[in-house]
Amino acid sequence: MASSNGNRDAELHSHGDTHGHGSYRDYIVGFLLSVALTSVPFWLVMTGTLSTAATLGTISVLAVIQIIVHVRFFLHIDTRGEGGWTLISFIFTAIIVVITIGGSIWAMYQMNTNMMPTSVENMTDMP
């Protein structure tokens, strides 16, 4: 009885996601996508084929795609896991991180703009 149950577990694991783990194929696909999504921005920066703005935009888009690849293929976060609560908590955490980083950058920019003198000549007029 135990051997047939053990074979069933081995069969389920070889075909994919039974306990939140990915298959060997998923890891290979994720790895290959990650290598490509890292190599393309590196190539763009090293060759300078695009303008600075286009390079930054392309790198940003590829970075978001790479985040999605890592979440899907390596972290195995999707709507099926724990009734979708894992995905919801991940999205909530991402929103909090974006708000915190964006707010910090905005606050630093505002402080730099409003607190620093614009030139050395203006410093002589200060009390």
Backbone torsions as a table, in degrees:
resi	resn	phi	psi	omega
1	MET	NA	-43.0	-178.1
2	ALA	-67.8	-34.2	-178.9
3	SER	-68.7	-37.4	178.4
4	SER	-68.7	-35.9	176.3
5	ASN	-67.3	-39.0	177.8
6	GLY	-64.8	-39.2	177.5
7	ASN	-65.7	-37.9	178.7
8	ARG	-63.1	-43.9	178.5
9	ASP	-62.5	-42.1	179.0
10	ALA	-64.5	-39.0	179.2
11	GLU	-65.8	-42.2	179.8
12	LEU	-65.3	-41.4	-179.3
13	HIS	-67.2	-32.4	-179.1
14	SER	-74.8	-16.6	-177.7
15	HIS	-101.7	0.8	174.6
16	GLY	137.0	-142.0	-165.2
17	ASP	-86.2	104.2	176.3
18	THR	-114.7	-35.3	-179.8
19	HIS	-123.3	31.5	-179.2
20	GLY	85.6	3.1	179.7
21	HIS	-97.5	148.9	178.3
22	GLY	-88.9	167.2	177.1
23	SER	-82.8	169.6	177.3
24	TYR	-59.1	-40.3	179.1
25	ARG	-61.4	-41.5	178.6
26	ASP	-60.9	-41.4	179.7
27	TYR	-67.1	-39.0	179.1
28	ILE	-66.8	-45.2	178.5
29	VAL	-61.6	-44.8	178.3
30	GLY	-61.4	-41.9	179.2
31	PHE	-64.0	-46.5	-179.3
32	LEU	-63.5	-40.7	176.2
33	LEU	-63.8	-40.5	179.2
34	SER	-63.9	-41.6	178.2
35	VAL	-63.1	-44.7	179.8
36	ALA	-64.6	-42.6	-178.0
37	LEU	-72.3	-13.1	173.4
38	THR	-94.2	-38.5	-176.4
39	SER	-69.1	-39.7	-177.3
40	VAL	-62.6	-49.8	177.3
41	PRO	-62.7	-37.3	177.7
42	PHE	-60.7	-45.3	178.8
43	TRP	-62.4	-42.0	179.6
44	LEU	-60.7	-42.5	-178.7
45	VAL	-70.9	-41.8	-176.2
46	MET	-71.8	-32.6	-178.5
47	THR	-92.0	-26.6	-179.5
48	GLY	67.5	32.0	-176.6
49	THR	-70.4	-27.5	179.6
50	LEU	-107.6	165.2	174.3
51	SER	-67.8	167.6	-178.6
52	THR	-61.4	-44.7	-179.5
53	ALA	-64.8	-42.6	179.5
54	ALA	-66.6	-38.5	178.0
55	THR	-64.2	-44.4	178.9
56	LEU	-63.3	-41.9	178.2
57	GLY	-63.9	-44.1	179.1
58	THR	-64.1	-43.5	178.9
59	ILE	-62.9	-40.3	179.5
60	SER	-63.6	-44.6	178.9
61	VAL	-63.3	-45.3	179.9
62	LEU	-66.5	-30.6	176.8
63	ALA	-66.6	-42.0	177.6
64	VAL	-64.7	-41.2	177.6
65	ILE	-63.3	-38.8	179.4
66	GLN	-67.1	-36.0	175.1
67	ILE	-60.5	-44.3	179.4
68	ILE	-63.4	-41.6	178.3
69	VAL	-61.0	-45.5	-179.6
70	HIS	-65.0	-41.6	179.3
71	VAL	-63.8	-41.2	-176.7
72	ARG	-76.8	-50.2	-170.7
73	PHE	-88.6	-27.2	-176.2
74	PHE	-110.6	-38.9	178.9
75	LEU	-89.2	-16.2	177.6
76	HIS	56.1	42.2	178.2
77	ILE	-95.7	117.3	178.2
78	ASP	-149.4	-175.7	-176.7
79	THR	-75.4	-15.7	-178.6
80	ARG	-80.0	-28.9	-176.3
81	GLY	-70.5	120.3	176.6
82	GLU	52.4	41.4	176.6
83	GLY	67.7	21.8	179.0
84	GLY	89.5	-5.0	-177.7
85	TRP	-68.2	-30.4	177.2
86	THR	-64.9	-43.6	178.4
87	LEU	-65.3	-42.3	179.7
88	ILE	-63.0	-43.0	179.5
89	SER	-67.5	-34.9	176.8
90	PHE	-64.9	-45.3	179.5
91	ILE	-64.0	-41.6	177.8
92	PHE	-60.5	-44.6	179.0
93	THR	-62.5	-42.4	179.5
94	ALA	-62.1	-41.0	178.9
95	ILE	-63.4	-43.9	179.0
96	ILE	-62.4	-42.0	179.4
97	VAL	-64.6	-43.6	179.1
98	VAL	-63.0	-43.1	178.1
99	ILE	-62.9	-43.3	-178.9
100	THR	-65.4	-47.6	-179.1
101	ILE	-68.9	-45.5	178.4
102	GLY	-61.4	-42.9	177.9
103	GLY	-64.4	-38.5	178.2
104	SER	-65.5	-44.0	178.6
105	ILE	-64.3	-43.3	178.7
106	TRP	-61.4	-43.9	-179.5
107	ALA	-64.4	-42.1	179.0
108	MET	-65.4	-40.1	177.7
109	TYR	-62.7	-46.0	-180.0
110	GLN	-63.0	-41.8	178.6
111	MET	-65.1	-40.4	179.0
112	ASN	-65.2	-41.9	-178.6
113	THR	-68.7	-42.7	-172.5
114	ASN	-90.1	-19.8	-173.7
115	MET	-104.5	-28.2	-174.7
116	MET	-88.2	140.6	174.8
117	PRO	-68.1	150.4	-175.9
118	THR	-77.6	-27.9	179.4
119	SER	-153.9	171.2	-179.6
120	VAL	-68.3	-32.6	-179.6
121	GLU	-62.3	-36.3	-179.6
122	ASN	-69.0	-19.9	-179.3
123	MET	-70.3	-25.9	179.1
124	THR	-71.6	-24.4	-179.8
125	ASP	-82.8	-9.8	-177.1
126	MET	-76.0	146.6	-178.9
127	PRO	-70.0	NA	NA
